[in-house]
Amino acid sequence: MNVLAVVDNMSQEMYLRLKHAAETGKWPEGTPVDQAQRDSALQLTMAYQARHLNSDEMLTIGADGAIVNKSKRQLKDQFKGKHKDTEITKCNKEHDIARFTEL
């Protein structure tokens, strides 16, 4: 069976299980995943993302199988629209982190 045929018939629950296995090296119930399973899980996860998800993440796999990168400008525009009224205060570089107000 071809990988794309498997991906076309894969449920979202199976995708999430495979994604978890590829990211953590364990199945959701805690059973370890061997390297061959992890490699297959990663391949299937990437194929599922390309075929079924319209992701707005910075780095994803497009429908044609190519890696999609977003430029810094595209990311700024994307997040500016979501949080345009949110004020970001500058941090004190010595011992502070960025503080977000009104979140």
N, CA, C and O atoms as CSV, one atom per row, in Angstrom:
chain,resi,resn,atom,element,x,y,z
A,1,MET,N,N,0.853,-1.184,0.000
A,1,MET,CA,C,0.000,0.000,0.000
A,1,MET,C,C,0.892,1.239,0.000
A,1,MET,O,O,1.908,1.288,0.693
A,2,ASN,N,N,0.515,2.191,-0.751
A,2,ASN,CA,C,1.270,3.430,-0.897
A,2,ASN,C,C,1.020,4.366,0.304
A,2,ASN,O,O,-0.070,4.377,0.876
A,3,VAL,N,N,2.031,5.134,0.667
A,3,VAL,CA,C,1.965,6.009,1.849
A,3,VAL,C,C,0.826,7.007,1.734
A,3,VAL,O,O,0.119,7.250,2.712
A,4,LEU,N,N,0.638,7.589,0.558
A,4,LEU,CA,C,-0.423,8.588,0.403
A,4,LEU,C,C,-1.807,7.972,0.549
A,4,LEU,O,O,-2.721,8.632,1.044
A,5,ALA,N,N,-1.982,6.730,0.131
A,5,ALA,CA,C,-3.268,6.055,0.322
A,5,ALA,C,C,-3.538,5.851,1.806
A,5,ALA,O,O,-4.671,6.000,2.262
A,6,VAL,N,N,-2.495,5.509,2.558
A,6,VAL,CA,C,-2.641,5.352,4.014
A,6,VAL,C,C,-3.023,6.683,4.637
A,6,VAL,O,O,-3.930,6.749,5.466
A,7,VAL,N,N,-2.332,7.741,4.239
A,7,VAL,CA,C,-2.578,9.074,4.795
A,7,VAL,C,C,-3.978,9.575,4.442
A,7,VAL,O,O,-4.640,10.204,5.268
A,8,ASP,N,N,-4.427,9.300,3.227
A,8,ASP,CA,C,-5.769,9.739,2.817
A,8,ASP,C,C,-6.863,9.090,3.653
A,8,ASP,O,O,-7.934,9.671,3.827
A,9,ASN,N,N,-6.607,7.897,4.170
A,9,ASN,CA,C,-7.605,7.179,4.966
A,9,ASN,C,C,-7.339,7.240,6.469
A,9,ASN,O,O,-8.048,6.601,7.247
A,10,MET,N,N,-6.335,7.995,6.880
A,10,MET,CA,C,-5.954,8.074,8.293
A,10,MET,C,C,-6.889,9.016,9.063
A,10,MET,O,O,-7.237,10.095,8.584
A,11,SER,N,N,-7.281,8.586,10.254
A,11,SER,CA,C,-8.117,9.437,11.109
A,11,SER,C,C,-7.234,10.469,11.818
A,11,SER,O,O,-6.017,10.310,11.910
A,12,GLN,N,N,-7.869,11.512,12.307
A,12,GLN,CA,C,-7.121,12.531,13.050
A,12,GLN,C,C,-6.549,11.944,14.336
A,12,GLN,O,O,-5.456,12.323,14.756
A,13,GLU,N,N,-7.276,11.025,14.962
A,13,GLU,CA,C,-6.780,10.389,16.188
A,13,GLU,C,C,-5.482,9.630,15.922
A,13,GLU,O,O,-4.546,9.695,16.719
A,14,MET,N,N,-5.428,8.909,14.794
A,14,MET,CA,C,-4.208,8.174,14.444
A,14,MET,C,C,-3.072,9.152,14.161
A,14,MET,O,O,-1.934,8.919,14.569
A,15,TYR,N,N,-3.378,10.244,13.463
A,15,TYR,CA,C,-2.363,11.271,13.203
A,15,TYR,C,C,-1.780,11.787,14.512
A,15,TYR,O,O,-0.563,11.921,14.640
A,16,LEU,N,N,-2.642,12.076,15.485
A,16,LEU,CA,C,-2.159,12.603,16.768
A,16,LEU,C,C,-1.308,11.579,17.511
A,16,LEU,O,O,-0.328,11.948,18.158
A,17,ARG,N,N,-1.668,10.293,17.427
A,17,ARG,CA,C,-0.858,9.230,18.051
A,17,ARG,C,C,0.517,9.155,17.400
A,17,ARG,O,O,1.535,9.073,18.087
A,18,LEU,N,N,0.539,9.184,16.064
A,18,LEU,CA,C,1.809,9.118,15.341
A,18,LEU,C,C,2.666,10.354,15.609
A,18,LEU,O,O,3.883,10.252,15.760
A,19,LYS,N,N,2.031,11.506,15.667
A,19,LYS,CA,C,2.753,12.750,15.950
A,19,LYS,C,C,3.395,12.678,17.338
A,19,LYS,O,O,4.551,13.059,17.514
A,20,HIS,N,N,2.644,12.191,18.306
A,20,HIS,CA,C,3.166,12.041,19.666
A,20,HIS,C,C,4.358,11.089,19.668
A,20,HIS,O,O,5.372,11.371,20.306
A,21,ALA,N,N,4.245,9.965,18.960
A,21,ALA,CA,C,5.328,8.982,18.897
A,21,ALA,C,C,6.571,9.572,18.240
A,21,ALA,O,O,7.687,9.343,18.708
A,22,ALA,N,N,6.389,10.325,17.168
A,22,ALA,CA,C,7.523,10.930,16.472
A,22,ALA,C,C,8.207,11.996,17.326
A,22,ALA,O,O,9.432,12.116,17.308
A,23,GLU,N,N,7.418,12.770,18.073
A,23,GLU,CA,C,7.976,13.857,18.884
A,23,GLU,C,C,8.645,13.367,20.157
A,23,GLU,O,O,9.693,13.885,20.541
A,24,THR,N,N,8.057,12.375,20.817
A,24,THR,CA,C,8.534,11.988,22.151
A,24,THR,C,C,9.277,10.660,22.202
A,24,THR,O,O,9.993,10.385,23.164
A,25,GLY,N,N,9.109,9.830,21.165
A,25,GLY,CA,C,9.737,8.514,21.194
A,25,GLY,C,C,8.941,7.497,22.005
A,25,GLY,O,O,9.432,6.409,22.304
A,26,LYS,N,N,7.705,7.860,22.360
A,26,LYS,CA,C,6.820,6.963,23.117
A,26,LYS,C,C,5.414,7.080,22.553
A,26,LYS,O,O,5.017,8.134,22.057
A,27,TRP,N,N,4.661,5.979,22.634
A,27,TRP,CA,C,3.248,6.032,22.303
A,27,TRP,C,C,2.530,6.761,23.428
A,27,TRP,O,O,3.061,6.831,24.537
A,28,PRO,N,N,1.355,7.301,23.188
A,28,PRO,CA,C,0.644,8.041,24.240
A,28,PRO,C,C,0.492,7.272,25.555
A,28,PRO,O,O,0.447,7.880,26.624
A,29,GLU,N,N,0.412,5.929,25.483
A,29,GLU,CA,C,0.278,5.175,26.740
A,29,GLU,C,C,1.624,4.932,27.425
A,29,GLU,O,O,1.669,4.323,28.494
A,30,GLY,N,N,2.732,5.408,26.815
A,30,GLY,CA,C,4.035,5.322,27.462
A,30,GLY,C,C,4.962,4.243,26.935
A,30,GLY,O,O,6.121,4.193,27.346
A,31,THR,N,N,4.505,3.384,26.049
A,31,THR,CA,C,5.346,2.327,25.480
A,31,THR,C,C,6.400,2.944,24.570
A,31,THR,O,O,6.067,3.775,23.726
A,32,PRO,N,N,7.670,2.556,24.723
A,32,PRO,CA,C,8.723,3.115,23.868
A,32,PRO,C,C,8.521,2.769,22.392
A,32,PRO,O,O,7.972,1.719,22.058
A,33,VAL,N,N,8.967,3.657,21.527
A,33,VAL,CA,C,8.905,3.484,20.079
A,33,VAL,C,C,10.319,3.226,19.597
A,33,VAL,O,O,11.227,3.983,19.941
A,34,ASP,N,N,10.536,2.170,18.802
A,34,ASP,CA,C,11.895,1.945,18.293
A,34,ASP,C,C,12.166,2.911,17.137
A,34,ASP,O,O,11.241,3.554,16.640
A,35,GLN,N,N,13.404,3.014,16.713
A,35,GLN,CA,C,13.802,4.027,15.727
A,35,GLN,C,C,13.078,3.853,14.391
A,35,GLN,O,O,12.697,4.845,13.770
A,36,ALA,N,N,12.885,2.627,13.945
A,36,ALA,CA,C,12.186,2.396,12.668
A,36,ALA,C,C,10.734,2.881,12.765
A,36,ALA,O,O,10.220,3.481,11.821
A,37,GLN,N,N,10.073,2.626,13.897
A,37,GLN,CA,C,8.705,3.097,14.093
A,37,GLN,C,C,8.668,4.621,14.145
A,37,GLN,O,O,7.765,5.252,13.594
A,38,ARG,N,N,9.644,5.192,14.803
A,38,ARG,CA,C,9.686,6.661,14.933
A,38,ARG,C,C,9.879,7.308,13.563
A,38,ARG,O,O,9.248,8.319,13.254
A,39,ASP,N,N,10.751,6.720,12.743
A,39,ASP,CA,C,10.970,7.238,11.388
A,39,ASP,C,C,9.693,7.151,10.555
A,39,ASP,O,O,9.343,8.095,9.848
A,40,SER,N,N,9.004,6.021,10.642
A,40,SER,CA,C,7.745,5.845,9.908
A,40,SER,C,C,6.678,6.807,10.414
A,40,SER,O,O,5.924,7.376,9.624
A,41,ALA,N,N,6.613,6.989,11.731
A,41,ALA,CA,C,5.637,7.905,12.319
A,41,ALA,C,C,5.896,9.332,11.837
A,41,ALA,O,O,4.954,10.064,11.535
A,42,LEU,N,N,7.154,9.725,11.764
A,42,LEU,CA,C,7.497,11.061,11.298
A,42,LEU,C,C,7.099,11.237,9.833
A,42,LEU,O,O,6.536,12.266,9.458
A,43,GLN,N,N,7.388,10.239,9.012
A,43,GLN,CA,C,7.033,10.313,7.590
A,43,GLN,C,C,5.517,10.416,7.414
A,43,GLN,O,O,5.038,11.235,6.630
A,44,LEU,N,N,4.776,9.603,8.127
A,44,LEU,CA,C,3.319,9.636,8.022
A,44,LEU,C,C,2.741,10.944,8.562
A,44,LEU,O,O,1.779,11.478,8.010
A,45,THR,N,N,3.332,11.458,9.644
A,45,THR,CA,C,2.886,12.728,10.218
A,45,THR,C,C,3.070,13.869,9.222
A,45,THR,O,O,2.172,14.686,9.024
A,46,MET,N,N,4.239,13.912,8.602
A,46,MET,CA,C,4.508,14.973,7.627
A,46,MET,C,C,3.584,14.852,6.415
A,46,MET,O,O,3.100,15.863,5.906
A,47,ALA,N,N,3.337,13.636,5.953
A,47,ALA,CA,C,2.440,13.439,4.815
A,47,ALA,C,C,1.008,13.845,5.171
A,47,ALA,O,O,0.310,14.447,4.354
A,48,TYR,N,N,0.572,13.516,6.386
A,48,TYR,CA,C,-0.777,13.893,6.836
A,48,TYR,C,C,-0.903,15.418,6.884
A,48,TYR,O,O,-1.903,15.979,6.437
A,49,GLN,N,N,0.121,16.083,7.431
A,49,GLN,CA,C,0.087,17.542,7.508
A,49,GLN,C,C,-0.012,18.156,6.115
A,49,GLN,O,O,-0.738,19.128,5.905
A,50,ALA,N,N,0.715,17.587,5.178
A,50,ALA,CA,C,0.701,18.114,3.812
A,50,ALA,C,C,-0.652,17.916,3.142
A,50,ALA,O,O,-1.102,18.782,2.391
A,51,ARG,N,N,-1.302,16.793,3.402
A,51,ARG,CA,C,-2.563,16.470,2.728
A,51,ARG,C,C,-3.796,17.054,3.407
A,51,ARG,O,O,-4.766,17.392,2.728
A,52,HIS,N,N,-3.778,17.182,4.747
A,52,HIS,CA,C,-5.013,17.502,5.464
A,52,HIS,C,C,-5.007,18.812,6.249
A,52,HIS,O,O,-6.073,19.375,6.498
A,53,LEU,N,N,-3.863,19.298,6.635
A,53,LEU,CA,C,-3.837,20.472,7.504
A,53,LEU,C,C,-3.462,21.723,6.731
A,53,LEU,O,O,-2.536,21.716,5.921
A,54,ASN,N,N,-4.183,22.781,6.988
A,54,ASN,CA,C,-3.840,24.087,6.439
A,54,ASN,C,C,-3.188,24.853,7.577
A,54,ASN,O,O,-3.831,25.664,8.244
A,55,SER,N,N,-1.920,24.591,7.791
A,55,SER,CA,C,-1.222,25.112,8.957
A,55,SER,C,C,-0.721,26.528,8.722
A,55,SER,O,O,-0.317,26.880,7.613
A,56,ASP,N,N,-0.751,27.343,9.789
A,56,ASP,CA,C,-0.195,28.685,9.710
A,56,ASP,C,C,1.104,28.783,10.500
A,56,ASP,O,O,1.525,29.875,10.881
A,57,GLU,N,N,1.736,27.638,10.745
A,57,GLU,CA,C,2.994,27.638,11.468
A,57,GLU,C,C,4.118,28.126,10.567
A,57,GLU,O,O,3.982,28.154,9.344
A,58,MET,N,N,5.229,28.510,11.185
A,58,MET,CA,C,6.353,29.063,10.454
A,58,MET,C,C,6.952,28.059,9.479
A,58,MET,O,O,7.299,28.420,8.354
A,59,LEU,N,N,7.076,26.812,9.893
A,59,LEU,CA,C,7.684,25.795,9.059
A,59,LEU,C,C,6.750,24.608,8.989
A,59,LEU,O,O,6.443,24.005,10.017
A,60,THR,N,N,6.290,24.258,7.793
A,60,THR,CA,C,5.397,23.119,7.624
A,60,THR,C,C,5.674,22.451,6.281
A,60,THR,O,O,6.527,22.896,5.512
A,61,ILE,N,N,4.964,21.411,6.024
A,61,ILE,CA,C,5.072,20.712,4.749
A,61,ILE,C,C,3.845,21.084,3.912
A,61,ILE,O,O,2.709,20.904,4.350
A,62,GLY,N,N,4.082,21.595,2.721
A,62,GLY,CA,C,2.990,22.010,1.854
A,62,GLY,C,C,2.326,20.833,1.168
A,62,GLY,O,O,2.810,19.705,1.254
A,63,ALA,N,N,1.223,21.088,0.489
A,63,ALA,CA,C,0.460,20.038,-0.191
A,63,ALA,C,C,1.279,19.343,-1.280
A,63,ALA,O,O,1.012,18.191,-1.621
A,64,ASP,N,N,2.267,20.041,-1.818
A,64,ASP,CA,C,3.111,19.435,-2.848
A,64,ASP,C,C,4.293,18.668,-2.260
A,64,ASP,O,O,5.118,18.131,-2.999
A,65,GLY,N,N,4.374,18.616,-0.918
A,65,GLY,CA,C,5.454,17.881,-0.254
A,65,GLY,C,C,6.684,18.715,0.020
A,65,GLY,O,O,7.638,18.221,0.620
A,66,ALA,N,N,6.689,19.965,-0.404
A,66,ALA,CA,C,7.834,20.843,-0.183
A,66,ALA,C,C,7.717,21.536,1.173
A,66,ALA,O,O,6.616,21.766,1.673
A,67,ILE,N,N,8.858,21.863,1.752
A,67,ILE,CA,C,8.875,22.586,3.023
A,67,ILE,C,C,8.459,24.026,2.763
A,67,ILE,O,O,8.959,24.669,1.840
A,68,VAL,N,N,7.537,24.531,3.587
A,68,VAL,CA,C,7.041,25.894,3.456
A,68,VAL,C,C,7.620,26.723,4.603
A,68,VAL,O,O,7.397,26.421,5.776
A,69,ASN,N,N,8.353,27.752,4.252
A,69,ASN,CA,C,8.890,28.686,5.241
A,69,ASN,C,C,8.153,30.000,5.123
A,69,ASN,O,O,7.791,30.420,4.024
A,70,LYS,N,N,7.932,30.643,6.240
A,70,LYS,CA,C,7.355,31.982,6.211
A,70,LYS,C,C,8.464,32.973,6.543
A,70,LYS,O,O,9.316,32.720,7.395
A,71,SER,N,N,8.433,34.086,5.859
A,71,SER,CA,C,9.422,35.124,6.117
A,71,SER,C,C,9.116,35.820,7.440
A,71,SER,O,O,8.024,35.679,7.992
A,72,LYS,N,N,10.075,36.559,7.929
A,72,LYS,CA,C,9.884,37.310,9.167
A,72,LYS,C,C,8.723,38.301,8.999
A,72,LYS,O,O,7.937,38.495,9.926
A,73,ARG,N,N,8.617,38.913,7.842
A,73,ARG,CA,C,7.550,39.874,7.567
A,73,ARG,C,C,6.186,39.182,7.597
A,73,ARG,O,O,5.238,39.717,8.173
A,74,GLN,N,N,6.075,38.003,6.986
A,74,GLN,CA,C,4.815,37.267,6.988
A,74,GLN,C,C,4.407,36.889,8.405
A,74,GLN,O,O,3.232,36.984,8.757
A,75,LEU,N,N,5.359,36.465,9.213
A,75,LEU,CA,C,5.059,36.101,10.601
A,75,LEU,C,C,4.622,37.318,11.402
A,75,LEU,O,O,3.672,37.242,12.180
A,76,LYS,N,N,5.315,38.448,11.214
A,76,LYS,CA,C,4.931,39.672,11.923
A,76,LYS,C,C,3.512,40.086,11.554
A,76,LYS,O,O,2.712,40.435,12.422
A,77,ASP,N,N,3.209,40.046,10.269
A,77,ASP,CA,C,1.864,40.417,9.818
A,77,ASP,C,C,0.817,39.463,10.379
A,77,ASP,O,O,-0.267,39.886,10.781
A,78,GLN,N,N,1.143,38.184,10.405
A,78,GLN,CA,C,0.211,37.181,10.921
A,78,GLN,C,C,-0.098,37.426,12.391
A,78,GLN,O,O,-1.263,37.423,12.788
A,79,PHE,N,N,0.928,37.636,13.197
A,79,PHE,CA,C,0.721,37.809,14.628
A,79,PHE,C,C,0.240,39.203,14.981
A,79,PHE,O,O,-0.420,39.383,16.005
A,80,LYS,N,N,0.549,40.183,14.170
A,80,LYS,CA,C,0.067,41.539,14.394
A,80,LYS,C,C,-1.455,41.578,14.311
A,80,LYS,O,O,-2.108,42.271,15.091
A,81,GLY,N,N,-2.011,40.837,13.373
A,81,GLY,CA,C,-3.462,40.795,13.218
A,81,GLY,C,C,-4.144,40.146,14.408
A,81,GLY,O,O,-5.227,40.576,14.807
A,82,LYS,N,N,-3.534,39.122,14.981
A,82,LYS,CA,C,-4.140,38.416,16.107
A,82,LYS,C,C,-4.054,39.202,17.401
A,82,LYS,O,O,-4.958,39.118,18.233
A,83,HIS,N,N,-2.980,39.968,17.590
A,83,HIS,CA,C,-2.733,40.630,18.870
A,83,HIS,C,C,-2.444,42.118,18.674
A,83,HIS,O,O,-1.580,42.683,19.345
A,84,LYS,N,N,-3.163,42.741,17.763
A,84,LYS,CA,C,-2.856,44.123,17.430
A,84,LYS,C,C,-3.064,45.092,18.591
A,84,LYS,O,O,-2.438,46.152,18.624
A,85,ASP,N,N,-3.934,44.746,19.549
A,85,ASP,CA,C,-4.195,45.638,20.677
A,85,ASP,C,C,-3.376,45.281,21.916
A,85,ASP,O,O,-3.532,45.910,22.963
A,86,THR,N,N,-2.502,44.273,21.803
A,86,THR,CA,C,-1.707,43.818,22.937
A,86,THR,C,C,-0.408,44.612,22.999
A,86,THR,O,O,0.323,44.723,22.016
A,87,GLU,N,N,-0.146,45.154,24.169
A,87,GLU,CA,C,1.077,45.922,24.355
A,87,GLU,C,C,2.190,45.007,24.847
A,87,GLU,O,O,1.983,44.208,25.760
A,88,ILE,N,N,3.363,45.122,24.249
A,88,ILE,CA,C,4.518,44.345,24.675
A,88,ILE,C,C,5.508,45.321,25.293
A,88,ILE,O,O,5.928,46.287,24.655
A,89,THR,N,N,5.873,45.059,26.533
A,89,THR,CA,C,6.825,45.938,27.198
A,89,THR,C,C,8.234,45.395,27.025
A,89,THR,O,O,8.438,44.181,26.989
A,90,LYS,N,N,9.195,46.286,26.919
A,90,LYS,CA,C,10.583,45.868,26.774
A,90,LYS,C,C,11.079,45.261,28.071
A,90,LYS,O,O,10.606,45.599,29.157
A,91,CYS,N,N,12.028,44.369,27.941
A,91,CYS,CA,C,12.556,43.699,29.124
A,91,CYS,C,C,13.873,44.337,29.562
A,91,CYS,O,O,14.593,44.953,28.775
A,92,ASN,N,N,14.151,44.164,30.840
A,92,ASN,CA,C,15.425,44.565,31.398
A,92,ASN,C,C,16.364,43.394,31.145
A,92,ASN,O,O,16.172,42.325,31.724
A,93,LYS,N,N,17.362,43.563,30.304
A,93,LYS,CA,C,18.199,42.449,29.857
A,93,LYS,C,C,18.963,41.766,30.982
A,93,LYS,O,O,19.368,40.613,30.828
A,94,GLU,N,N,19.167,42.428,32.084
A,94,GLU,CA,C,19.946,41.832,33.162
A,94,GLU,C,C,19.197,40.723,33.881
A,94,GLU,O,O,19.773,39.665,34.135
A,95,HIS,N,N,17.949,40.931,34.210
A,95,HIS,CA,C,17.236,39.924,34.995
A,95,HIS,C,C,15.726,39.966,34.802
A,95,HIS,O,O,14.970,39.837,35.764
A,96,ASP,N,N,15.301,40.139,33.599
A,96,ASP,CA,C,13.875,40.201,33.342
A,96,ASP,C,C,13.582,39.502,32.020
A,96,ASP,O,O,14.486,39.266,31.219
A,97,ILE,N,N,12.340,39.180,31.804
A,97,ILE,CA,C,11.886,38.628,30.532
A,97,ILE,C,C,10.807,39.539,29.996
A,97,ILE,O,O,10.326,40.418,30.712
A,98,ALA,N,N,10.417,39.345,28.747
A,98,ALA,CA,C,9.373,40.176,28.159
A,98,ALA,C,C,8.066,39.975,28.936
A,98,ALA,O,O,7.724,38.855,29.314
A,99,ARG,N,N,7.371,41.034,29.157
A,99,ARG,CA,C,6.094,40.992,29.863
A,99,ARG,C,C,4.986,41.388,28.900
A,99,ARG,O,O,5.102,42.393,28.198
A,100,PHE,N,N,3.919,40.611,28.860
A,100,PHE,CA,C,2.783,40.897,28.008
A,100,PHE,C,C,1.670,41.428,28.911
A,100,PHE,O,O,1.320,40.805,29.913
A,101,THR,N,N,1.130,42.568,28.548
A,101,THR,CA,C,0.060,43.135,29.351
A,101,THR,C,C,-1.280,42.841,28.705
A,101,THR,O,O,-1.359,42.686,27.486
A,102,GLU,N,N,-2.326,42.761,29.495
A,102,GLU,CA,C,-3.685,42.558,29.038
A,102,GLU,C,C,-3.878,41.291,28.220
A,102,GLU,O,O,-4.595,41.308,27.219
A,103,LEU,N,N,-3.255,40.198,28.627
A,103,LEU,CA,C,-3.468,38.917,27.931
A,103,LEU,C,C,-4.451,38.087,28.690
A,103,LEU,O,O,-4.769,36.973,28.274
